């Protein structure tokens, strides 16, 4: 039960994460980057960032974040409880 509550809380937090939250997190890392272990930092960033694409024309660099939603509650209603379709 405790594990399920923690999973639900994690899923709720992920539903509300914004780009500003990610920028704040990465900004804190950037301030202390010299003191961090390089391998740990690479592992952390690779778990957070899915892909970074550089547009050679516009020089824009969009970041696609990897935020796993595997902790969502995936429960189907039992047979007989779904609304009946019109005949």
For each residue, the residues with C-beta under 8 A, 3 or more apart:
1: 4 5
2: 5 6
3: 6 7
4: 1 7 8
5: 1 2 8 9
6: 2 3 9 10
7: 3 4 10 11 71 73
8: 4 5 11 12 71 73
9: 5 6 12 13
10: 6 7 13 14 71
11: 7 8 14 15 69 71 72 73
12: 8 9 15 16
13: 9 10 16 17
14: 10 11 17 67 68 69 71
15: 11 12
16: 12 13
17: 13 14 21 22 67
18: 21 22
19: 22 23
20: 23 24
21: 17 18 24 25
22: 17 18 19 25 26 48 65
23: 19 20 26 27
24: 20 21 27 28
25: 21 22 28 29
26: 22 23 29 30
27: 23 24 30 31
28: 24 25 31 32
29: 25 26 32 33 36 41 44
30: 26 27 33
31: 27 28
32: 28 29 35 36
33: 29 30 36 41
34:
35: 32
36: 29 32 33 40 41
37: 40 41
38: 41 42
39: 42 43
40: 36 37 43 44
41: 29 33 36 37 38 44 45
42: 38 39 45 46
43: 39 40 46 47
44: 29 40 41 47 48
45: 41 42 48 49
46: 42 43 49
47: 43 44 66
48: 22 44 45 65 66 67
49: 45 46 52 63 64 65 66
50: 64 65 66
51: 63 64
52: 49 61 62 63 64
53: 61 62 64
54: 59 60 61
55: 58 59 60 61
56: 59
57:
58: 55
59: 54 55 56
60: 54 55
61: 52 53 54 55
62: 52 53
63: 49 51 52
64: 49 50 51 52 53
65: 22 48 49 50
66: 47 48 49 50
67: 14 17 48
68: 14 71
69: 11 14 72
70:
71: 7 8 10 11 14 68
72: 11 69
73: 7 8 11
74:
75:
76:
77: 81 82
78: 81
79: 82
80:
81: 77 78
82: 77 79
83:
84:
85:
86:
87:
